[in-house]
Amino acid sequence: MPSDREQLLREFREYDTKVDIVSAFEVYFCKSTSLAATVAHFERFPRYRAPDGAIATPDFTVLFKDGTLLVGEISRLARAEGSLESLLHQLGRYDTLTQAPKESRAGGGHELADVETVDVFVLVPDGESNAAIDRIDQAIDEGRFGYAPRQRPTVVGWSFDAAGSRYIIKYDGRSNNPRPRNHGRNPSLASWLQGNHDTLTCPAKSLAPLKVSRRFMNDRPPGLYMATILWLDALPAAASPQVPPLDLKVKAANLAEYLRESYGWGDVNAVNIGLEFLQRGGLVRQTADGWAVELKEVASSSGEVHAALLRRYLAKPRGPVTAADRKQAAERAARDRELRQLNEQSQGELQPLPTDEG
């Protein structure tokens, strides 16, 4: 069984990796010198109603100028049959989409455009991609879980090459796994794959500018990830122009609004989860109408903040949180000492009672 520390770090890294993968496709579709010309809108946070009436939340969508749609889903398909059933249910709903975000709406949501056809693009860790391709192909052939897509999804594997500091996206045509259709576009994702030995790369340096402005993807972040973003960014922004160390009073709704305005995503529940993480680490305290924070330096560099917050979370420090809390505690302790001293003096001044001796 993984320890709490290992589990929390794994959740943090998995979410951070998903942010990178979505960002890699934003680089492909929005920053390239060729493919970007075919794109009408890239959406990092799609959330809208599917034809079955339920809300669809794929990990990204790409609306092309020719009216076709690419839907991206990042999955870690587990061996359990229920995991496959859940994934195919999602993919089946994406296959039926008839609209796509064409722009973000002020205040949240999207303006939608009708789409002619949909291609579903599934990204799984490279070590699991062959199994995912085979299992999806078999499920389609056997008609399991009611999954009968109009167009088979394209499954690709992703990996991170630490030595080359780059993400690698790899396609394999096994088990009827199709390339994404190009719909007559040139260039297209399909032509890129064909021209690069079915392998695409995205250097980490290409993601660096997006890491500053793209902190989230369409899934709710785990507590450690959200706590880190709050500590590095949202809380200092709420304190500005003052700088740490200082006491701060904040509301989750205001922090969520800041994140939406800054990064396109902000959820009050997720912010509260991050604040609760910080509270267990002794850095914030819930109040009747919000949160009290002692904003201070917890690590020597921004890259070490998540590790410092995790150590505090696991240690569960007790005692006053803010400087004001410590001042009040010190004043109470001083009053208690003074009262004890007065009581002791009073006890010493009591006259002894007379006795019957003599």
Secondary structure as GFF3:
##gff-version 3
##sequence-region A 1 358
A	DSSP	alpha_helix	4	26	.	.	.	ID=ss1
A	DSSP	pi_helix	27	31	.	.	.	ID=ss2
A	DSSP	three_ten_helix	35	38	.	.	.	ID=ss3
A	DSSP	beta_strand	39	43	.	.	.	ID=ss4
A	DSSP	beta_strand	48	49	.	.	.	ID=ss5
A	DSSP	beta_strand	55	56	.	.	.	ID=ss6
A	DSSP	beta_strand	60	64	.	.	.	ID=ss7
A	DSSP	beta_strand	68	74	.	.	.	ID=ss8
A	DSSP	alpha_helix	81	95	.	.	.	ID=ss9
A	DSSP	beta_strand	99	104	.	.	.	ID=ss10
A	DSSP	beta_strand	110	114	.	.	.	ID=ss11
A	DSSP	beta_strand	117	125	.	.	.	ID=ss12
A	DSSP	alpha_helix	126	142	.	.	.	ID=ss13
A	DSSP	three_ten_helix	144	146	.	.	.	ID=ss14
A	DSSP	beta_strand	154	161	.	.	.	ID=ss15
A	DSSP	beta_strand	166	171	.	.	.	ID=ss16
A	DSSP	alpha_helix	189	195	.	.	.	ID=ss17
A	DSSP	beta_strand	199	203	.	.	.	ID=ss18
A	DSSP	alpha_helix	204	213	.	.	.	ID=ss19
A	DSSP	alpha_helix	223	229	.	.	.	ID=ss20
A	DSSP	pi_helix	230	234	.	.	.	ID=ss21
A	DSSP	alpha_helix	235	239	.	.	.	ID=ss22
A	DSSP	beta_strand	246	250	.	.	.	ID=ss23
A	DSSP	alpha_helix	252	263	.	.	.	ID=ss24
A	DSSP	alpha_helix	268	280	.	.	.	ID=ss25
A	DSSP	beta_strand	284	286	.	.	.	ID=ss26
A	DSSP	beta_strand	291	295	.	.	.	ID=ss27
A	DSSP	three_ten_helix	302	304	.	.	.	ID=ss28
A	DSSP	alpha_helix	305	315	.	.	.	ID=ss29
A	DSSP	alpha_helix	323	348	.	.	.	ID=ss30
###
